Amino acid sequence: MTIRFRIAAFAAAAATGALLLTACSTTDTTPARGEAGATGDADPGTGHLHGLGVDPDDGTLYAAGHLGVFRLTPAGAVRIADRYQDTMGFTVTGPRTFLASGHPSPTDPAASSPHLGLIRSTDAGQAWTTVSAAGEADFHSLQQAGPILYGVDSQTSQVWASKDAGATWERRAKIPAGDLAAHAGTPREVWATSRDGLLHSTDGGATFQPVPDAPALAAVEQPTPGQLIALTAGGKVLSGGDGTSWIERGRLPGGVQGTVLTAAGPHHLLAADSNDAVHESKDGGRTWTTVYPGGHTNAGH
């Protein structure tokens, strides 16, 4: 699952209308869409999007951002279960099964730590349970690759790997990673976008090597072994094999900045842009349809 490297401060509206800001990084202070003037009467919107996914149970599209997890519908983004957790990491791992990380809602009276660790939902986001690392890890990228779950902990810039669905973890390489990509067919091969360019591991994230001549990428996915799909900050969609040579497959609508990329299948892609709009491609990135224009959020369950 793809999460952009540029991390924004998140905000949520408290019941009294006050705003509580929790900074994930100092590199971006852009307010979440819709939060200005938000009160208990108006939904503040998704906030900046950090994750996308497709539920294989029914094909529903989901988006996760600073202000919750949302079901995308023709009428807009529907908030799930009235939750406002700051979802920094998000991935769909099976029918109605999601993994996430980030920070609790500032209005959650049960929150005891600013870091959620790894949490799981088995009912499409209605309820979440803590799996591990509560109070310790803030995963800004989560990637399931067959028997191995990978995460990048923003607190330590370290790749974590789990062979038991996130119950226990091994700490592996420290890299300035923003996004991870891996595939079940080659679970020990991991790709990472970073400030230093594209990085590649063949030992399960224990070590990474820079990929020569790779373009600057906002996000990368591995839909099948030997195939990479990437998104540049400028909105170009690229494909390649070993990361050293790429061809342009298409562009996001409007030519805006690309931020998030998710491969739901070899040809089924989702992407988000800097306006928090969500686009869908069913031909491997050649053409795109905007499925959520950003800014239109409906309260819902």
Secondary structure, DSSP 8 states (H G I E B T S, - for coil): ----SS---EEEE-TTS-EEEE-S-SS-----TT-TT--TTS-----SEEEEEE-TTT--EEEEETTEEEEEETTEEEESTT---EEEEEEEEETTEEEEEEE--TT-TT--SS---EEEESSTTS--EEEE-TTT--EEEEEEETTEEEEEETTTTEEEEESSTTSS-EEEEE--EEEEEEETTEEEEEEEEETT--EEESSTTS--EE-TT----SEEEEEETTEEEEE-TTSEEEEESSSS-EEEEEE-GGG--EEEEEESSSS-EEEEETT--EEEESSTTSS-EEEE-SS-EE---
